[in-house]
Amino acid sequence: MSAQKSPAELKSIFEKYAAKEGDPNQLSKEELKQLIQTEFPSLLKGPSSLDDLFQELDKNRDGEVSFEEFQVLVKKIAQ
């Protein structure tokens, strides 16, 4: 699967996983893990663990990743 996705596709992927539990506009760590394992498995082959990735994305430290925070990950994948 290509990491090149349109903004609409990314929003749809984000919403699909964010809606699984809790706030439908936020990804919990578990939701982020499922999203990455399914949609972007190559991300977890690098040196950074899911915990590192989650901490890097959760800029406001609220324990969840918003779509804006998620877009940082997307830019990283696209490089």
C-alpha positions as CSV (number, residue, x, y, z in Angstrom):
1,M,0.0,0.0,0.0
2,S,1.3,3.4,-1.0
3,A,2.0,6.0,1.7
4,Q,0.8,8.6,-0.8
5,K,-2.8,9.2,0.1
6,S,-5.1,12.2,-0.5
7,P,-6.2,14.4,2.4
8,A,-9.7,13.0,2.1
9,E,-8.4,9.4,2.3
10,L,-6.3,10.2,5.3
11,K,-9.2,11.9,7.1
12,S,-11.4,8.8,6.3
13,I,-8.7,6.4,7.6
14,F,-8.3,8.6,10.8
15,E,-12.0,8.7,11.4
16,K,-12.4,4.9,10.9
17,Y,-9.9,4.2,13.7
18,A,-10.8,7.1,15.9
19,A,-14.4,6.0,16.1
20,K,-13.5,2.6,17.6
21,E,-13.6,3.9,21.2
22,G,-13.9,7.1,23.2
23,D,-13.7,10.4,21.3
24,P,-14.4,10.0,17.6
25,N,-12.1,13.0,16.9
26,Q,-9.1,11.6,18.7
27,L,-6.9,8.5,18.4
28,S,-6.1,6.7,21.6
29,K,-2.7,4.9,21.7
30,E,-4.5,1.6,20.9
31,E,-6.3,3.1,18.0
32,L,-3.1,4.7,16.6
33,K,-1.4,1.3,17.0
34,Q,-4.2,-0.5,15.0
35,L,-4.1,2.2,12.3
36,I,-0.4,2.0,11.9
37,Q,-0.2,-1.8,11.9
38,T,-3.0,-2.0,9.3
39,E,-2.4,1.1,7.1
40,F,1.3,1.9,7.5
41,P,3.1,-1.3,8.8
42,S,6.5,-0.2,7.4
43,L,6.5,2.6,10.0
44,L,7.0,0.2,12.9
45,K,10.0,-1.5,11.2
46,G,12.2,1.5,12.0
47,P,14.0,2.2,15.2
48,S,11.2,4.1,16.8
49,S,8.6,2.2,18.8
50,L,4.9,2.9,18.9
51,D,5.4,4.6,22.3
52,D,8.1,6.9,20.9
53,L,5.8,7.7,17.9
54,F,2.8,8.4,20.1
55,Q,4.8,10.7,22.4
56,E,6.1,12.6,19.4
57,L,2.6,13.0,17.9
58,D,0.8,13.9,21.1
59,K,2.0,17.5,21.1
60,N,-0.4,18.7,23.8
61,R,0.2,15.6,26.0
62,D,-3.5,14.9,26.4
63,G,-3.0,11.2,25.9
64,E,-4.7,11.2,22.5
65,V,-3.8,12.2,18.9
66,S,-6.0,14.7,17.1
67,F,-6.2,14.8,13.3
68,E,-3.9,17.8,13.3
69,E,-1.3,15.8,15.3
70,F,-1.8,12.8,13.0
71,Q,-1.0,14.9,10.0
72,V,2.6,15.3,11.4
73,L,2.9,11.5,11.1
74,V,1.5,11.6,7.5
75,K,4.1,14.2,6.5
76,K,6.8,12.0,8.0
77,I,5.6,8.9,6.0
78,A,5.4,10.9,2.8
79,Q,9.1,11.9,2.9
